[in-house]
Amino acid sequence: MTCIVITGANRGIGLEHARLWLETGAEVHAACRTPDRADALKALDPGDGQLTVHAYDAAAPEAGKALAAAVGKPVDVLLANAGVMGPRDGQSLGNTDPGAWVDTLKINALGPLLLAEAFADLLAASKAGKLVLQSSRMGSISDNTSGGYYIYRASKAALNATGRSLAIDLKPHGIAVAILHPGWVRTDMGGSNGLISARESAETEKALIEALTLENTGEFRHQSGEFLAW
Ligand SMILES: NC(=O)c1ccc[n+]([C@@H]2O[C@H](COP(=O)([O-])OP(=O)(O)OC[C@H]3O[C@@H](n4cnc5c(N)ncnc54)[C@H](OP(=O)(O)O)[C@@H]3O)[C@@H](O)[C@H]2O)c1
């Protein structure tokens, strides 16, 4: 049985991944900031031990280690999905909120790195451990033709740089790394104009995760499968 850990699993794309992986028989460790309020996630529980809900705050430096200790067994897939956009009104030139810049980098870039460090041994203990970073094409420098979004773009570009180093450093340990753009998805973050549903995003990402190997580690891919430029 595949063992997957998903962060930010209480709503949006993360919740759909939890639903999908449960449907396909995986053991799901779903992490969220406030389990007490994660009603939609807990409603997925088949009640047979297939789903475990954990507390996890990506902004807390020790959270990755605590989550890895709570999971405490070989992990086949670690999906670092939790993320924030940052302030809607503080991302245009002249309006940068320094505190929000730091907070967003902590959640979107530092959090996944600490998570990867904490789970490295558990992923290495799997036959084919896979680390998946939920990035965004807004983190692509060469794809940026519209400017703005300084905080979010910087955080996802930092995540992408982190992902490339992780792919290189974890390869000798048998761990493959994917850096994914989930599409423009209809969630709280993506808004109602998004092009695809969270279900479609999760299904297409799952196919990419299943196709992830040490041969194609370190790639930056759109959920459509298209390669994205750094
Ligand atoms: N939607 C899109 O179009 C789109 C496009 C590109 C990339 N992405 C990326 O995809 C991921 C999921 O996005 P989404 O659309 O599902 O967003 P969402 O609906 O806003 O959900 C974000 C998730 O991240 C969690 N989260 C936020 N801050 C956290 C923290 N400090 N610690 C732990 N969990 C935290 C949220 O938990 P709470 O409920 O506790 O806030 C929630 O579960 C993000 O990394 C995002 O950047 C989304």
The ligand as a Tripos MOL2 file, in Angstrom:
@<TRIPOS>MOLECULE
LIG
   48    52     1     0     0
SMALL
NO_CHARGES

@<TRIPOS>ATOM
      1 N1         -4.9380   27.4090   -7.1210 N.am      1 LIG1
      2 C1         -4.0620   27.6760   -8.0720 C.2       1 LIG1
      3 O1         -4.4430   28.1240   -9.1760 O.2       1 LIG1
      4 C2         -2.5830   27.4240   -7.8360 C.ar      1 LIG1
      5 C3         -1.7220   27.7210   -8.9010 C.ar      1 LIG1
      6 C4         -0.3460   27.4890   -8.7280 C.ar      1 LIG1
      7 C5          0.1160   26.9510   -7.5510 C.ar      1 LIG1
      8 N2         -0.7510   26.6780   -6.5330 N.ar      1 LIG1
      9 C6         -0.1760   26.1230   -5.2930 C.3       1 LIG1
     10 O2         -0.8870   24.9720   -4.8980 O.3       1 LIG1
     11 C7         -0.8660   24.8460   -3.4720 C.3       1 LIG1
     12 C8         -2.2890   24.6700   -2.9720 C.3       1 LIG1
     13 O3         -3.0420   25.7910   -3.4160 O.3       1 LIG1
     14 P1         -4.6340   25.8750   -3.3090 P.3       1 LIG1
     15 O4         -5.0940   26.5150   -4.5450 O.co2     1 LIG1
     16 O5         -5.1990   24.5940   -2.8660 O.co2     1 LIG1
     17 O6         -4.7530   26.9680   -2.1380 O.3       1 LIG1
     18 P2         -5.8110   27.1430   -0.9750 P.3       1 LIG1
     19 O7         -7.1500   26.6740   -1.4060 O.co2     1 LIG1
     20 O8         -5.6460   28.5450   -0.5190 O.co2     1 LIG1
     21 O9         -5.2720   26.1280    0.1380 O.3       1 LIG1
     22 C9         -4.0150   26.3470    0.7050 C.3       1 LIG1
     23 C10        -3.7160   25.2280    1.6760 C.3       1 LIG1
     24 O10        -2.4410   25.4850    2.2620 O.3       1 LIG1
     25 C11        -2.6050   25.5050    3.6780 C.3       1 LIG1
     26 N3         -1.6780   26.3870    4.3560 N.ar      1 LIG1
     27 C12        -1.5010   27.7180    4.1900 C.ar      1 LIG1
     28 N4         -0.5780   28.1640    5.0480 N.ar      1 LIG1
     29 C13        -0.1630   27.0930    5.7800 C.ar      1 LIG1
     30 C14         0.7500   26.9160    6.8350 C.ar      1 LIG1
     31 N5          1.4450   27.9330    7.3570 N.pl3     1 LIG1
     32 N6          0.9260   25.6720    7.3350 N.ar      1 LIG1
     33 C15         0.2210   24.6280    6.8530 C.ar      1 LIG1
     34 N7         -0.6930   24.7360    5.8710 N.ar      1 LIG1
     35 C16        -0.8800   25.9750    5.3510 C.ar      1 LIG1
     36 C17        -4.0390   25.9650    3.9000 C.3       1 LIG1
     37 O11        -4.4480   25.6660    5.2200 O.3       1 LIG1
     38 P3         -5.4150   26.6560    6.0660 P.3       1 LIG1
     39 O12        -6.8230   26.2460    5.7100 O.co2     1 LIG1
     40 O13        -5.0580   26.3950    7.4740 O.co2     1 LIG1
     41 O14        -5.1300   28.0620    5.6360 O.co2     1 LIG1
     42 C18        -4.7300   25.1480    2.8180 C.3       1 LIG1
     43 O15        -4.8890   23.8240    3.2380 O.3       1 LIG1
     44 C19        -0.1610   26.0960   -2.9450 C.3       1 LIG1
     45 O16         1.1860   25.7900   -2.6740 O.3       1 LIG1
     46 C20        -0.2650   27.0760   -4.1010 C.3       1 LIG1
     47 O17         0.7660   28.0270   -4.1000 O.3       1 LIG1
     48 C21        -2.0910   26.9070   -6.6410 C.ar      1 LIG1
@<TRIPOS>BOND
     1     1     2 1
     2     2     3 2
     3     2     4 1
     4     4     5 ar
     5     4    48 ar
     6     5     6 ar
     7     6     7 ar
     8     7     8 ar
     9     8     9 1
    10     8    48 ar
    11     9    10 1
    12     9    46 1
    13    10    11 1
    14    11    12 1
    15    11    44 1
    16    12    13 1
    17    13    14 1
    18    14    15 2
    19    14    16 1
    20    14    17 1
    21    17    18 1
    22    18    19 2
    23    18    20 1
    24    18    21 1
    25    21    22 1
    26    22    23 1
    27    23    24 1
    28    23    42 1
    29    24    25 1
    30    25    26 1
    31    25    36 1
    32    26    27 ar
    33    26    35 ar
    34    27    28 ar
    35    28    29 ar
    36    29    30 ar
    37    29    35 ar
    38    30    31 1
    39    30    32 ar
    40    32    33 ar
    41    33    34 ar
    42    34    35 ar
    43    36    37 1
    44    36    42 1
    45    37    38 1
    46    38    39 2
    47    38    40 1
    48    38    41 1
    49    42    43 1
    50    44    45 1
    51    44    46 1
    52    46    47 1
@<TRIPOS>SUBSTRUCTURE
     1 LIG1         1 GROUP 0 **** ****
